[in-house]
Amino acid sequence: MNSEQLMALCQRHHALLLSSDTDMISIAVTGNPGTELMEALRFATQKRIDIECWTAERMEKHRQLALPTQLPLTPTANSAVDVLNNTLLQALSLRASDIHIEPTEHACQVRLRIDGVLCPQPPLSPALATMLSARLKVLGNLDIAERRLPQDGQFTVELANAPVSFRIATLPCDGGEKIVLRLLHQVEQALELEQLGMSTGQQAHFAEALNKPQGLILVTGPTGSGKTVTLYSALQARNTSDVNICSVEDPIEIPLTGLNQTQINPRAGLTFQSVLRALLRQDPDIIMVGEIRDGETAEIAINAAQTGHLVLSTLHTNSTAETLIRLQQMGVARWMLSSALSLVIAQRLVRRLCPHCRQASVDKAELPRTVWPHPLPHWQPIGCERCYHGFYGRVAIFEVLAIDNTLRQAIASGANIDVIEASARQAGMLSLFEHGCMAVEQGLTTLEELLRVLGMPDGS
């Protein structure tokens, strides 16, 4: 058996061939080597077997370094399948949320979105990219011949002995079709208010609003800012046998035992509005609306919040104060909004510094005193085998606006954003940027990362 066959045998059993000579072969495994692997190696080689036990991190690091810097330009019969498997495994091991496959003039660029940032990978040849595109379309049950119109689908494959689901979306563009894969693999995450990362005061306001018998709680921020985890953590906090929780979602992102979750289906006439009206006849205590997209949904949700229900939902706005203006622009009357609203949360995700390799510079970062009153530590993301370029995962930063009587009067009288923000700040509200500065002080992220996500506050 030659070295290539030995490598393939080891790979099938999730082991790594380190060396092979006339007397002995050396392999690396994570955990205990499987009986099937040992018997296969003894049968195939009749050699002594030396085994090294590696950590999963070391194994993955070695595999990343062993990947070719340029994938083959001449496609072979199995190359598209092999490249796809390698790409999917790479994305999974690096905790990527999306895979971008983009045609260019002379090659095909592959980029992974890791911790919210796109990271270029080795390019593919155009011929190989075409085969890869066809393979992905087959997996996603898409029309292989259709290259003029966008298509989307879903597929599940087995990676690292576990099924992983992907959403596929194609888009015709100059040079060919761009394909984006979204990993639907859910990372196990504790859905607890204490784990969200709010300050003590923010968490107290959230818990207080959540334990009220009625009212509207809104979580705002752009796509991919962690709103879903915040919302489900809130629902889980109230998820007891004596409470009836109903939700309408698009799609159901985290199935939770104890909740009555309904997914909309516009083609069948199952819209947010129709499901929401039906939920009100289901004797609910708490209603979760996946997203308020229009004035009609907003009005039904606010009416529910005024008639004895606790309602939670999301909105795409940049700040807590801007949310109030957006709802008014949707046609919600100011008096309805002021009486129903209990709490607004704005949030973002910033990359979390790796605690194993981060280093603090001697110099400090100075910001305008109107933004942050004292110098901030200047953290360096070094990078090690446990992280990706000095970062591992993301941490949420929050702005929590609790609606008190003063704010209710300001909303009802049609006050502008500046007045509402000033009133909230006077009551002690931390801004998104201030909460981010607290995260920098604690060594959770860098100032550069905070500025990348939020920019410098206006008026600084």
PyMOL commands that set and color helices and strands:
alter all, ss='L'
color gray80, all
select helices_A, chain A and resi 3-12+35-45+56-66+79-93+126-139+193-195+200-210+227-237+266-268+272-279+295-306+320-329+334-340+405-412+417-426+432-441+447-454
alter helices_A, ss='H'
color red, helices_A
select strands_A, chain A and resi 16-20+24-29+48-53+96-103+108-114+117-124+151-159+162-173+176-183+215-220+245-249+259-263+286-289+310-315+341-353+359-365+376-380+391-402
alter strands_A, ss='S'
color yellow, strands_A
deselect
rebuild
show_as cartoon
